[in-house]
Amino acid sequence: MSDTKSTTTRAPDAPHPLRWAALGLLGLAQLMLILDITVVAIALPHMGAELDLSRAALTWVVSGYALTFGSLMLLGGRAADLFGAKRVVLAGLAVFTVASLAAGLATGAPLLLGARIAQGVGAAMLSPAALSVVVRLFDGDERNRALGIWSALGGGGAALGVLLGGLITAGPGWAWVFFVNVPVGLVVLVSLARILPSLPRAATGSLDVPGAALVAAATGALIYALIRAGDHGWLDTVTVILVAFSAATYAAFAAWQRRAAAPLMDLRLLDRRPMVAGTFVIAVTTTLMVGAFFLGSFYLQNHQGHGALTTGVLFLPVALVTMAAATAAGRVIGRLGARLLAAVALAVAAAGFLVPVLLAGTAAMVTGVSVAAAGLGALFVVAAATALSSVAPHEAGVASGIVSTFHEFGASVGAAVVSSAAAASIAVRTGAQAAPGFDDAFLLATGVAALSAVIALWLIPSKNE
């Protein structure tokens, strides 16, 4: 009742007095979701040894979570608009917390992967609803500052997850990368229930379950194809069929959205150049970042022979640089413009990923990924600010869901692609023969970043457009 009273008694255009406290709690909740994409990266070799997981199963530990997270994100955004963002935030956080407990208790692949999928369901409810609240609570310059903080948590959280994964795996064990979510989740859940303001529902209608199923089927087929390519080749018949099926299913989703009574996605949003540009940037950014963490974990532990704790500490510069770059980008994007900032950031990322290809060893890998992180951290801000620049308050839930969908889509693709590109090297425990696959994967990341810089210059609107 107190939330409702504070919302209704203030002036209609006055900023909510609890907006910064709400941002802090929502940011912490979002940080947990982002951490859970990468916090398992350091623990993967240990999970594989203890639970006897194959390379494909290890990849699904990362991609299964990101796939479910991304596939259901649009449904979560729509649910936030229909049922109220606060209600969906709390429900999603509760599901995520319980699923984290189940993942930590897993004794084999079935329970672990099932729990990771359940975590993805909770995250898909929580993340777009939380971002919708942020967009609706802040406006003007304050919104840019809030998005800068939000992006710093997201970008830095991805890197910080690798550091924490090393500390936890070397300490109480890999299961605690999941158990740690339980007490944090409960505290945040209780706090959000007390402080999060109740915002009016932004839409009426029903949930588009068929649309969500089509997105999940299309994305699942694509990720399975990318993982399968590591063992059977990129031109394998089944792999090609899966990619074709994925493309056809995405087309069917688009057709369904045009005829559905309550479509999951307003395709007219994708007619807006800023939205297309922002979703492109966020997908590329998370593809590169999660791919780098996945590669780095196996490279440092299996190829260079470092322990989990040492590997986590070695990623500390990556975490700090990512967060610093995102924070700085939030301050300068208004002056430089998104187009120039994106092109420069992607060029920096390409240069960083090239370092481990040209120079071997731990120092070269850590230095290169840290340089790349400077570019990637800035790109998180570019993506959010660009995509949401043309969004009205009543579109906030769906638009946030679209942005977050492409964020997780990039994460699942990144893990799958680099796993396949470096498949032989990941399978080799130690030795020089492990290097070529890692070189190929980092070279692929370099090419993707460089090509994306050119596309960004063409796609992102200038400051005067």
C-alpha positions as CSV (number, residue, x, y, z in Angstrom):
1,M,0.0,0.0,0.0
2,S,2.9,2.3,0.8
3,D,4.2,1.9,-2.8
4,T,0.9,2.8,-4.3
5,K,0.5,5.8,-2.0
6,S,3.9,7.2,-2.9
7,T,3.2,6.7,-6.6
8,T,-0.2,8.4,-6.6
9,T,0.5,11.4,-4.3
10,R,3.5,12.8,-6.1
11,A,3.1,15.2,-9.0
12,P,2.5,13.4,-12.3
13,D,5.8,14.6,-13.9
14,A,7.9,14.5,-10.7
15,P,10.7,11.8,-10.6
16,H,10.0,9.0,-8.1
17,P,11.9,9.6,-4.9
18,L,12.9,5.9,-4.6
19,R,14.2,5.7,-8.2
20,W,17.9,5.5,-7.3
21,A,17.4,3.0,-4.6
22,A,15.2,0.9,-6.9
23,L,18.0,1.1,-9.6
24,G,20.5,-0.2,-7.1
25,L,18.4,-3.2,-6.2
26,L,17.4,-3.9,-9.8
27,G,21.0,-3.6,-10.8
28,L,22.1,-6.1,-8.2
29,A,19.4,-8.5,-9.5
30,Q,20.5,-8.0,-13.1
31,L,24.1,-8.5,-12.0
32,M,23.2,-11.9,-10.7
33,L,21.7,-12.9,-14.1
34,I,24.7,-11.6,-16.0
35,L,27.2,-13.2,-13.6
36,D,25.4,-16.6,-14.1
37,I,26.3,-16.5,-17.8
38,T,30.1,-16.3,-17.1
39,V,30.5,-17.3,-13.5
40,V,30.4,-20.9,-14.6
41,A,33.1,-20.4,-17.2
42,I,36.0,-21.0,-14.8
43,A,34.1,-23.9,-13.2
44,L,33.4,-25.7,-16.5
45,P,36.6,-27.9,-16.5
46,H,35.9,-29.0,-12.9
47,M,32.2,-29.7,-13.7
48,G,33.2,-31.7,-16.7
49,A,35.7,-33.8,-14.6
50,E,33.3,-34.4,-11.7
51,L,30.1,-35.0,-13.6
52,D,31.8,-36.6,-16.7
53,L,30.4,-34.1,-19.1
54,S,31.3,-34.0,-22.8
55,R,32.3,-30.9,-24.7
56,A,28.8,-30.5,-26.1
57,A,27.3,-30.9,-22.6
58,L,29.7,-28.3,-21.2
59,T,28.8,-25.9,-24.0
60,W,25.1,-26.4,-23.2
61,V,25.7,-25.5,-19.5
62,V,26.4,-22.0,-20.9
63,S,24.3,-21.9,-24.0
64,G,21.2,-23.7,-22.4
65,Y,20.9,-20.9,-19.8
66,A,21.4,-18.1,-22.4
67,L,19.2,-19.8,-24.9
68,T,16.2,-20.1,-22.5
69,F,16.9,-16.6,-21.2
70,G,16.9,-15.1,-24.7
71,S,14.1,-17.2,-26.2
72,L,11.6,-16.3,-23.5
73,M,12.8,-12.7,-23.1
74,L,10.1,-11.2,-25.4
75,L,7.5,-13.1,-23.4
76,G,8.9,-11.7,-20.2
77,G,8.8,-8.2,-21.6
78,R,5.2,-8.6,-22.7
79,A,4.3,-10.1,-19.3
80,A,5.7,-7.0,-17.6
81,D,3.5,-4.8,-19.7
82,L,0.4,-7.0,-19.1
83,F,0.7,-7.9,-15.4
84,G,2.9,-5.1,-14.0
85,A,6.6,-4.9,-14.0
86,K,7.0,-5.2,-10.2
87,R,5.0,-8.5,-10.1
88,V,7.0,-10.0,-12.9
89,V,10.3,-8.9,-11.4
90,L,9.6,-10.6,-8.1
91,A,8.2,-13.8,-9.7
92,G,11.3,-14.1,-12.0
93,L,13.7,-13.5,-9.1
94,A,12.0,-16.2,-7.0
95,V,12.2,-18.8,-9.9
96,F,15.8,-18.0,-10.5
97,T,16.7,-18.4,-6.9
98,V,15.1,-21.8,-6.5
99,A,16.6,-23.0,-9.8
100,S,20.1,-21.9,-8.6
101,L,19.6,-24.2,-5.6
102,A,18.7,-27.1,-7.8
103,A,21.8,-26.5,-10.1
104,G,24.1,-26.6,-7.1
105,L,22.6,-29.9,-6.0
106,A,23.0,-31.5,-9.4
107,T,24.9,-34.8,-9.6
108,G,24.7,-35.3,-13.3
109,A,24.0,-33.7,-16.6
110,P,20.2,-34.1,-16.7
111,L,19.5,-32.2,-13.4
112,L,22.2,-29.6,-14.1
113,L,21.0,-28.7,-17.6
114,G,17.4,-28.8,-16.4
115,A,18.2,-26.4,-13.6
116,R,20.1,-24.1,-16.0
117,I,17.0,-24.0,-18.2
118,A,14.8,-23.1,-15.2
119,Q,17.3,-20.4,-14.3
120,G,16.9,-19.1,-17.8
121,V,13.1,-19.0,-17.4
122,G,13.4,-16.9,-14.2
123,A,15.9,-14.6,-15.8
124,A,13.7,-14.1,-18.9
125,M,11.0,-12.8,-16.6
126,L,13.2,-10.7,-14.4
127,S,15.5,-8.9,-16.8
128,P,13.2,-7.2,-19.2
129,A,10.8,-6.2,-16.4
130,A,13.6,-4.7,-14.5
131,L,14.9,-2.7,-17.5
132,S,11.4,-1.6,-18.2
133,V,11.2,-0.1,-14.6
134,V,14.5,1.7,-15.1
135,V,13.3,3.2,-18.4
136,R,10.0,4.4,-16.9
137,L,11.5,5.8,-13.7
138,F,14.1,7.9,-15.4
139,D,14.0,10.5,-18.1
140,G,16.3,12.8,-20.1
141,D,19.9,13.0,-18.8
142,E,19.1,11.0,-15.8
143,R,18.0,8.1,-18.0
144,N,21.4,8.2,-19.8
145,R,23.1,8.1,-16.4
146,A,20.9,5.3,-15.2
147,L,21.5,3.3,-18.4
148,G,25.2,3.9,-18.1
149,I,25.2,2.4,-14.6
150,W,22.9,-0.4,-15.8
151,S,25.3,-1.2,-18.7
152,A,28.4,-1.0,-16.4
153,L,26.8,-3.7,-14.2
154,G,25.9,-5.8,-17.2
155,G,29.2,-5.5,-19.0
156,G,31.4,-5.6,-15.8
157,G,29.3,-8.4,-14.4
158,A,30.2,-10.6,-17.3
159,A,33.8,-10.2,-16.6
160,L,33.4,-10.2,-12.8
161,G,31.7,-13.5,-13.1
162,V,34.9,-15.1,-14.3
163,L,36.8,-13.7,-11.4
164,L,34.2,-14.9,-8.8
165,G,34.0,-18.3,-10.6
166,G,37.7,-18.8,-10.0
167,L,37.6,-17.8,-6.4
168,I,34.5,-20.0,-5.6
169,T,35.7,-23.0,-7.6
170,A,39.1,-23.0,-5.9
171,G,37.4,-22.6,-2.5
172,P,34.2,-24.4,-1.6
173,G,33.8,-25.9,-5.1
174,W,31.9,-25.4,-8.4
175,A,28.5,-26.1,-6.9
176,W,28.8,-22.9,-4.9
177,V,28.8,-20.8,-8.1
178,F,25.1,-21.6,-8.0
179,F,24.5,-21.8,-4.2
180,V,25.7,-18.2,-3.8
181,N,22.7,-17.0,-5.7
182,V,20.3,-18.3,-3.0
183,P,21.0,-15.9,-0.1
184,V,21.7,-13.0,-2.3
185,G,18.4,-13.7,-4.2
186,L,16.4,-13.9,-1.0
187,V,17.7,-10.6,0.3
188,V,17.1,-8.8,-2.9
189,L,13.7,-10.3,-3.3
190,V,12.6,-9.1,0.2
191,S,14.1,-5.7,-0.4
192,L,12.6,-5.2,-3.8
193,A,9.2,-6.2,-2.5
194,R,9.4,-3.3,0.0
195,I,11.0,-0.6,-2.1
196,L,10.1,-1.2,-5.7
197,P,7.3,1.3,-6.8
198,S,4.2,-0.1,-8.4
199,L,3.9,1.2,-11.9
200,P,0.7,1.1,-13.9
201,R,0.3,-1.7,-16.5
202,A,1.4,-0.5,-19.9
203,A,-0.8,-2.8,-22.0
204,T,-3.9,-5.1,-22.1
205,G,-4.4,-8.4,-23.9
206,S,-2.9,-11.8,-23.6
207,L,0.5,-13.6,-23.9
208,D,1.6,-14.8,-27.3
209,V,2.6,-18.4,-26.3
210,P,2.8,-19.7,-29.9
211,G,5.1,-16.8,-30.8
212,A,7.4,-17.6,-27.9
213,A,7.5,-21.3,-28.9
214,L,8.5,-20.4,-32.5
215,V,11.4,-18.1,-31.2
216,A,12.6,-20.9,-28.8
217,A,12.5,-23.5,-31.5
218,A,14.3,-21.3,-34.0
219,T,17.0,-20.3,-31.6
220,G,17.4,-23.8,-30.2
221,A,17.9,-25.3,-33.6
222,L,20.5,-22.6,-34.5
223,I,22.5,-23.1,-31.3
224,Y,22.4,-26.9,-31.7
225,A,23.7,-26.5,-35.2
226,L,26.6,-24.3,-34.1
227,I,27.6,-26.7,-31.3
228,R,27.3,-29.8,-33.6
229,A,29.6,-28.1,-36.2
230,G,32.5,-28.5,-33.8
231,D,32.3,-32.3,-34.2
232,H,30.8,-32.8,-37.6
233,G,31.9,-29.8,-39.6
234,W,30.2,-26.5,-40.7
235,L,28.9,-28.1,-43.9
236,D,27.6,-31.3,-42.4
237,T,24.2,-32.1,-43.8
238,V,22.4,-32.1,-40.5
239,T,24.0,-28.9,-39.5
240,V,22.9,-27.2,-42.7
241,I,19.4,-28.6,-42.3
242,L,19.2,-27.2,-38.7
243,V,20.3,-23.8,-39.9
244,A,17.7,-23.8,-42.7
245,F,15.0,-24.9,-40.2
246,S,16.0,-22.1,-37.9
247,A,15.7,-19.5,-40.6
248,A,12.4,-20.9,-41.7
249,T,11.1,-20.8,-38.2
250,Y,12.2,-17.2,-37.6
251,A,10.3,-16.4,-40.8
252,A,7.2,-18.2,-39.5
253,F,7.5,-16.2,-36.3
254,A,7.6,-12.9,-38.2
255,A,4.5,-14.0,-40.2
256,W,2.7,-15.1,-37.1
257,Q,3.4,-11.7,-35.4
258,R,1.6,-9.9,-38.2
259,R,-1.6,-12.0,-37.8
260,A,-1.6,-12.7,-34.0
261,A,-4.3,-10.9,-32.0
262,A,-1.8,-10.0,-29.3
263,P,1.6,-10.3,-30.9
264,L,4.7,-11.0,-28.8
265,M,6.7,-8.4,-30.6
266,D,5.6,-5.2,-32.3
267,L,7.5,-5.7,-35.5
268,R,7.0,-2.0,-36.2
269,L,9.7,-1.4,-33.6
270,L,12.2,-3.1,-35.9
271,D,11.3,-0.6,-38.6
272,R,13.1,2.0,-36.5
273,R,16.7,2.3,-37.4
274,P,17.9,3.0,-33.8
275,M,16.3,-0.2,-32.6
276,V,17.9,-2.3,-35.3
277,A,21.2,-0.7,-34.7
278,G,21.1,-1.2,-31.0
279,T,20.1,-4.9,-31.2
280,F,22.9,-5.5,-33.7
281,V,25.5,-3.9,-31.4
282,I,24.3,-5.8,-28.3
283,A,24.3,-9.2,-30.1
284,V,27.8,-8.7,-31.4
285,T,29.1,-7.4,-28.1
286,T,27.8,-10.4,-26.0
287,T,28.9,-12.8,-28.7
288,L,32.4,-11.6,-28.5
289,M,32.5,-11.2,-24.7
290,V,31.1,-14.6,-23.7
291,G,33.1,-16.3,-26.4
292,A,36.3,-14.7,-25.0
293,F,35.5,-15.9,-21.5
294,F,34.7,-19.4,-22.6
295,L,38.0,-19.6,-24.6
296,G,40.0,-17.9,-21.9
297,S,38.9,-20.3,-19.2
298,F,40.0,-23.4,-21.2
299,Y,43.1,-21.7,-22.5
300,L,44.4,-20.7,-19.1
301,Q,43.5,-23.9,-17.3
302,N,43.9,-26.6,-19.9
303,H,46.6,-25.1,-22.1
304,Q,48.6,-23.0,-19.7
305,G,48.1,-25.2,-16.7
306,H,46.8,-22.5,-14.3
307,G,44.5,-23.4,-11.4
308,A,40.9,-22.0,-11.1
309,L,41.9,-19.4,-8.5
310,T,44.8,-18.1,-10.6
311,T,42.6,-18.0,-13.7
312,G,40.0,-16.0,-11.9
313,V,42.6,-13.5,-10.6
314,L,44.0,-13.2,-14.1
315,F,40.6,-12.0,-15.3
316,L,40.5,-9.2,-12.8
317,P,41.9,-6.6,-15.2
318,V,39.2,-7.6,-17.7
319,A,36.5,-7.0,-15.1
320,L,37.9,-3.6,-14.1
321,V,38.4,-2.4,-17.7
322,T,34.9,-3.5,-18.8
323,M,33.2,-1.6,-15.9
324,A,35.4,1.5,-16.3
325,A,34.8,1.6,-20.1
326,A,31.0,1.3,-19.7
327,T,30.9,4.0,-17.1
328,A,33.1,6.4,-19.2
329,A,31.0,5.7,-22.3
330,G,27.8,6.7,-20.4
331,R,29.4,10.1,-19.8
332,V,30.7,10.8,-23.3
333,I,28.2,9.2,-25.6
334,G,26.1,12.4,-25.6
335,R,29.1,14.4,-27.0
336,L,30.7,11.9,-29.3
337,G,27.5,10.2,-30.6
338,A,26.8,6.5,-30.7
339,R,28.1,5.9,-34.3
340,L,31.6,7.2,-33.7
341,L,31.8,5.6,-30.2
342,A,30.7,2.2,-31.6
343,A,33.2,2.2,-34.5
344,V,36.1,3.1,-32.3
345,A,35.1,0.6,-29.6
346,L,34.8,-2.3,-32.1
347,A,38.1,-1.4,-33.6
348,V,39.7,-1.5,-30.2
349,A,38.0,-4.9,-29.6
350,A,39.4,-6.3,-32.9
351,A,42.9,-5.1,-32.0
352,G,42.7,-6.8,-28.6
353,F,41.5,-10.1,-29.9
354,L,44.4,-10.2,-32.4
355,V,47.0,-10.1,-29.6
356,P,46.6,-13.8,-28.5
357,V,46.9,-14.8,-32.2
358,L,50.2,-13.0,-32.7
359,L,51.7,-13.7,-29.3
360,A,51.5,-16.9,-27.3
361,G,51.3,-17.2,-23.5
362,T,49.3,-16.1,-20.5
363,A,50.4,-12.5,-20.6
364,A,49.4,-12.1,-24.2
365,M,46.0,-13.6,-23.7
366,V,45.2,-11.5,-20.6
367,T,46.5,-8.3,-22.2
368,G,44.6,-8.9,-25.5
369,V,41.3,-9.7,-23.8
370,S,41.7,-6.7,-21.5
371,V,42.2,-4.4,-24.5
372,A,39.2,-6.0,-26.2
373,A,37.2,-5.5,-22.9
374,A,37.7,-1.7,-23.2
375,G,35.9,-1.7,-26.4
376,L,33.2,-4.1,-25.4
377,G,32.4,-2.3,-22.2
378,A,31.7,0.9,-24.1
379,L,29.5,-1.0,-26.6
380,F,27.0,-2.1,-23.9
381,V,26.2,1.6,-23.4
382,V,26.0,2.3,-27.1
383,A,23.6,-0.6,-27.6
384,A,21.2,0.4,-24.8
385,A,21.2,4.1,-25.5
386,T,20.7,3.6,-29.3
387,A,18.0,1.0,-29.1
388,L,15.9,2.8,-26.5
389,S,16.3,6.3,-27.8
390,S,13.1,6.2,-29.8
391,V,11.0,4.2,-27.3
392,A,7.8,5.6,-25.7
393,P,6.9,4.7,-22.1
394,H,4.1,2.3,-23.1
395,E,6.6,0.4,-25.4
396,A,9.3,0.1,-22.7
397,G,8.5,-3.5,-21.7
398,V,8.5,-5.0,-25.2
399,A,11.5,-2.8,-26.3
400,S,13.5,-3.9,-23.3
401,G,12.6,-7.5,-24.0
402,I,13.9,-7.1,-27.6
403,V,17.2,-5.6,-26.4
404,S,17.7,-8.3,-23.7
405,T,16.7,-11.1,-26.2
406,F,19.5,-10.1,-28.5
407,H,21.9,-9.8,-25.5
408,E,21.3,-13.4,-24.5
409,F,21.1,-14.6,-28.2
410,G,24.6,-13.2,-28.6
411,A,25.8,-15.0,-25.4
412,S,24.5,-18.4,-26.5
413,V,25.9,-18.0,-30.0
414,G,29.3,-16.8,-28.6
415,A,29.8,-19.9,-26.5
416,A,28.6,-22.3,-29.2
417,V,30.7,-20.7,-32.0
418,V,34.0,-20.6,-30.1
419,S,33.4,-24.0,-28.7
420,S,33.2,-25.4,-32.2
421,A,36.0,-23.3,-33.6
422,A,38.3,-24.5,-30.8
423,A,36.8,-27.9,-30.4
424,A,40.0,-29.9,-30.8
425,S,42.0,-27.6,-28.5
426,I,39.3,-27.8,-25.8
427,A,39.5,-31.6,-25.9
428,V,43.3,-31.5,-25.4
429,R,44.2,-31.1,-21.7
430,T,47.7,-29.6,-22.1
431,G,50.5,-29.2,-24.7
432,A,51.4,-27.2,-27.8
433,Q,48.9,-29.1,-29.9
434,A,46.1,-27.3,-28.1
435,A,47.2,-23.9,-29.5
436,P,45.9,-23.9,-33.1
437,G,42.2,-24.2,-32.3
438,F,42.5,-21.3,-29.8
439,D,44.3,-19.2,-32.5
440,D,41.5,-19.9,-35.0
441,A,38.8,-18.9,-32.5
442,F,40.5,-15.6,-31.5
443,L,41.2,-14.8,-35.2
444,L,37.5,-15.4,-35.9
445,A,36.6,-12.9,-33.0
446,T,39.0,-10.4,-34.6
447,G,37.3,-10.6,-37.9
448,V,33.8,-10.4,-36.4
449,A,34.7,-7.2,-34.5
450,A,36.4,-5.6,-37.5
451,L,33.5,-6.3,-39.8
452,S,31.0,-5.1,-37.2
453,A,32.8,-1.8,-36.9
454,V,32.2,-1.2,-40.6
455,I,28.5,-2.2,-40.3
456,A,28.1,0.1,-37.3
457,L,29.3,3.1,-39.2
458,W,26.6,2.5,-41.8
459,L,23.8,1.3,-39.5
460,I,23.9,3.6,-36.4
461,P,22.2,7.0,-37.0
462,S,24.4,10.0,-36.7
463,K,23.8,12.6,-34.0
464,N,21.9,14.8,-36.4
465,E,19.6,12.1,-37.7
